[in-house]
Amino acid sequence: MRLDRFLARETDLGRRGVRLALAAGRVRVDGQPVGDGLYPVDGFSAVTLDGVSLRRGVPRYLMVHKPAGCVSATRDRHHPTVLDLIDEPEPVKAGLHLAGRLDFNSTGLVLLTNDGRWSRRLTEPGSGEKIYHVRTEDPIGEHYGEVFRRGLYFRYEDLTTLPAELEILGPREARVTLREGRYHHIKRLFGHFDNRVVALHRESVAGIRLDPALAPGGYRPLSDEELRTSRRTGGADVRRPAG
């Protein structure tokens, strides 16, 4: 199959987007940049777009309970990674990447997949709610909620965040719902009030809730219902293996 046709089938770039991605050097085949849309690929070709695998193998969707002290990455020279938690053959693990990240000491739900289209749609701003349980150093004021709802200007990105919801659970405890994920997003929201986040736990992403039976460091495949939920709430086009 031609590379451009493969990209058109496996991504949502469209024909023009495929041409631009190839011209920009964003596509690699077997580790080498390829800009020629006529380049032949087959079932054994390892094709990546922006470093994300577009393998044609069986699509995999995993829920992981990330513990603290674990890096949201597929490899790291100094710390254990989320991928290190997965007890699967290396060829299977090699095709997996994260659909969203958590900080080093944050805990909770992380999603792993080899479906690049699904992960990109799931992580786009406004694609689905992300819910977090938060503990802070100082008491949380009722007036925080209005700032969360109207959005906060992040100077580094030169943008105002999408509205977020704050549910106060206790003097120093809250549940926060985001519709996007910015760098240290929740810590910066509370930092606006000089209130340090001391614990952050992600409970759900795009309607997929962390399985309460899943111990820290554990993982399991997503159920069919969870995948359908992610498609409804996150706009993700989920592919299921035949049979």
N, C-alpha and C positions, 0 to 999 in steps of 0.2 A: 504494500500500500504506500502511496505517496505521503510524505510527512505532512504536507499542508492539509490533506484530507483527514489524516489521523487527528491533527490538532482541532480541526473543525468539528469532528465527531466527539472528541473527548473533553472539549472545553466549551465555554459560552462566548468565546471571543468574536465569532463571526468571521467572514472571509477577510474583511479589511483588517480586523484585529489580529488575525493570524499572520497576515503579511507584515504588519508593523512589528509584531513580536519576533518574527524571524529576522527582520532587518535590524532590530535593536540588539540582537545577540542574546535574547532571553531564553532560547530553546537549546537544549543539549541532547545529543543522542549518544548513549554509551559513554557519557562523560565529556564529550567533545562538542563545542558550539557548532551549530549547523544553521545556515541562513537560507539554504536552498529548499524551497517547498517541494521540489520534485525528488528529494532525497528518499530512497526506499527504506521503509521500516517494516518489521514483521513482529510476530508474537514474542520474540526473544529480545527485541530492542528495548533498552531502558531509556525512555524519553522523559525529560523534565522540563517544566516551564517555571522560571523564577525559582529553581531549586526544588520544586514540588513534583513528585513522581506522578506520571500519567500512565502507569502500567495498566495493561489490558487484562491482568490476571483477575482472580476472584476478588470483588470489592470487599473490604473489611472495615467494620465500624466498631471500635472498642471504647467502652467506658472504663476510665481509670480513676481510682481514688488516690490522688497525689498526696504523699506525706510531706511534712516540712523537711527542709534540707535536701531537696531533690530539684534538679534543674529542668525547666520546661524546654527541653531540647532533645535532639536525637543522638547527640554526642557532646561530650565535654571532657577536657583533659584532667580536671581537678575534682569533679563532683559526680555522684550518681545522677543519671538522667531518668526521665519518665520511661524512655524506651528500655532501660535496664530492668524495669519492673516486669517486662513482658517475656514470658517463658514460651517462646515460639521459635521455630527454625529460623536461622539467619536470613534465608531468602525471603521469608515472610516479613520479618522485622525490617529488612532493608528498604521495603517499599512504603513503610508507614511514616506519617508525619503528623504534627499536632494541628488540630483545628482550634486555635486559641491557646493562650499561655497563662500561667500563673507565676507569681514571683517565687523566689527561692524558698522563702519561709511560709508562703501561703499554702493552704491545703484545699482539698476538695476535688470537684469534678473536672477532669480533663478528658478530651476526646481525641482518639487516634484513628487515622484512616489512611487508606491508599487511594482514596477517591478525591482528586484535586478539585474537581468541580464542586462537590459537596462541601468541602472545607472552605473554599473561597466564598461561596454564597452564605455559609453559616457565620462567617466572621465579618461580613460587610456591615457598616454602620446601619442600624435600623432593621437588621435582618432577624432579630429575635431577642427576647429578654434574657439577661443574665442576672441571677439572684445570688446575693452574698450575705453571709452572716458576719457581722463586724463587732469587734470589741475595741474600745478606745481607752486611752490613758486618763482622760478627763470626762466629766459628765457631758452628755449630748443635749444641746439646747433645742427647744421646740422650734426656734427660729431657723435652725439649719434647714428644715424642710422646704421653706420657700426658696432658698438659694439653690437647692438641689432641683426643684421643679422648674425654675426659670433657666437653669443652665449657668455654667461658670466659664469665664473667659480664661483659656489656657494660652498664655503668652508665647510659649515655646512653639506651639503648633499654629498660633495665630487663628484660633477658632473658639467658638462658644460651644460647650458640650450640649448634647441633646438632653431633654428633660429626664431627670432621674427621680425615683421615689424613695422616700425614707420612712421606715416604720420603726419607731423607737420601742424597743422591747424591755429596756431597763435603763438605769442611770448611765451606764457605760456600754450599752449593748443595743444593736440595731440590725435591721434587715434592709439592704439596699438593692434596688432593682435598676439595672442599667440597660440601655438600648444600643450601646456601642462600647468599645473597649479601647481606651487610650492608655498611654504609658502611665503606670502608677495612678490610674484614674481615681479610685476610691481614696487612696492616701492623699491625693491632691485636693479632693473635695473636702475632706475633714481637715486637711492642712490649712485651708482657707480660714478656719477658725482656730488655728494653732492647737489642734487636738490630734495627737499622734495615734495612728492605728497600731494596736499591739497584737491583733490576731485577725486574720482574714480567711474565710472558708467559703468556697463557691458551692452553692447548693444545686443550681440548675443552669442549663444553657438551652435556649430555644425550646423550652417545654420538656427537655430531658432532665429528670431529677436524679441526683446521685442515689444509687441503691443503698438504703440504710444497712443492708446486710453485707455490704462490701467493705472489708476492713482496709485501713490505710495500707497502700502498696498493692492492693488487689485490683483485679480487672476482670471484665467479662464482655462478650459481644453484646451490642445493642439488640434489643428485641425488635420484631417487626413493627409493633405498636410505637415504640420509641422512634424508629426511623420515620414512620408516617407522621408522628408529631413534629419531628424536626422539619419535615417537608412543609407542613401546614404553617408552622410558626416562624421558621427560618428561611422559607423560600428555597430550600435546598432540593435539588433534583437527585433523588436517591436511586442508585442502581442496586438491584438485588441479584445474587447469582441464580441462574436458572435451576429448576428442579426442586 
